[in-house]
Amino acid sequence: MPPAGTPTLFIRALESKTAARYCWTAVEPYRDYEDAYQAIARHLPADTKRLGVEYLEITALQLERLRHACPAVEVQDVSMLVERFRRVKSPREIEYSREAGRIAQIGFQAAIEALKEGVRVSSVIAEATRAMYEQGQDDITWPPVLIWSGPDGGLMHDSSLDGVAAAGHLVTIEVTGTRELYIADAMGTVAMGAPSKEVEKGYETAVALHDAAQRALRDGVSGEHVHAQADRVFRDAGHGPYYRRVGGAVGINSQPSLFFEGLNLLKGETTPLEKGMTVLVQPGVDRPGMIIVASTNLVTESGYEELTHPLPKLVRR
């Protein structure tokens, strides 16, 4: 991407027809036996002195090959530079995000309805995914549906499909709706059968965490301020400092998921929220088990608009 003018996409020749359809940039194909980094080097202007590279998105080997191809050019890390420009959405991007939220909500509800004692996690994922694709879900760079089940809520981010929902389990469902690559998450925990009083109390705490953070959303407040509201609830409930982020800014689905477009709802995050950002709020507790209450929200001047909805009461299946 030059300081001025049209960016160039370097891509395998095999993909050039698809790229011509979907890309607004110039497209420079290379054959599979050619060195892609040499292709980049050949197209750099003769007076190029510096090249910005997102270290978060490049392997060590790729970086070394790029430096070898461009030995006279200084390579600098520009990770998260683009994300700052992505946070505030245009009206069209907001519509895509709303559509993603609608699709996510449909998949989330389909997953809840598919839950019954003895059902395999894979079957629930299949039902939710089918419902989403029928409603216009498009491509995504990670699984659109994740489910964790167990007496203690299962293992977060476990991608195994072998689990079974059984009586006494807590089941957490995370659904990512996508429209034109813009995402919205619907997420929450449900109980299989009658929950214990400890589980009910834990769920009430998770709801209070979510609601405190969500109420704090508005144009101009910092991520740290939002986190502090949840932290206060967590401490008042008799726990220590809230140990994880409450969520963060989301958008087009190529962002590193751990960095939330460079804005976390986390202690120490001084970046202000802005009108037009889409923000995932997903706090939870891990005692007596994993319990999550979540929503995706559009930040407005005075508050927020829900794109996906939290479960205010513990759902039993």
C-alpha positions, 0 to 999 in steps of 0.5 A: 500500500503506497502513501498515495495511489492504488494498493497492489494485491500480490496473489497466486495466479490460481486465485487471480480470477476471483481476486479480479471479481472481489478486489478494488486494488491492483492485482499482481499474480505470481506463479507457484514456482516464483518467489512472492517476495521477489515479486513484491521487491520488483514492484516497490518504487526505486526510492522506497526506504521503509516498508511497514509490515504487520508483525502480528500477521506474518511468520518469522520465516516470511519476515526473513524472506521479505528482508532477503528480497528487499535488503536495502529497505528498512522493515518496520512493525505497523501492527494495529495501525489499520485497526484504528481506522476500522473501528468506527463503521460507515453506515453501510458497515453498520448495516452489515453488522446489524445483519451479522447480529440478526444471523448470530441471534438466529444461530444462537436460538437454534443451538439452544433449541437443539440442546437436549439431554444426551445430544452430541455437541456436533449435532447442536453445532450442525443445527445452528450452522444450518440455520445461519447459512439459510439466513445469509451467513457468509465466510469466516476465518474461525468456526461460526459455532463453538460449544463447551459442555460439562459439569463445570461448564467445559473447557473454553475454546475447546474445539472438540466435537466429541462432547455430549450435553448431559443432565447437570451440565452447564453449556456455553454457546458462542455463535459468530454471525457474519455478513460481508465479513463483518461479525457479531457475536451471540453468546451465553450459558444455559443449564441442562436440567435444574441448576444448583443454587450456586449456579443460579447465584453465579449466573446472577453475578454474570448478568450483573457484570454484563449489565454494568459494562453494557450500561457504561457504553457510550461515545467518549468513555474509555475501555478502562472505564467500562471494565471498572464498572464490571470490576466493581460488581465483581468485588461487591459479589465477594470476588477479587479484582476482575481478571480478564477483559470485558470485551472489545471492539469488533468488525471485519473478521480478519482482525486478530481475535485477541486484540479486538481491533486494538481496543479492549474493555480492559484495565489500562485501556485509555482509548475512548469509544466512539459513536459507530463502533461495534463492541462485544461485551462478554464478561463471565465467572468461573465459579461454580463453573464457566458462565458467560453472558454476552451481547454485541452492541453499536456505540451511540452518542448517548449509549448503545444499540444491541445487535445481539441480545444477552440472556437475562435469565438462566435458560434451562433445557 
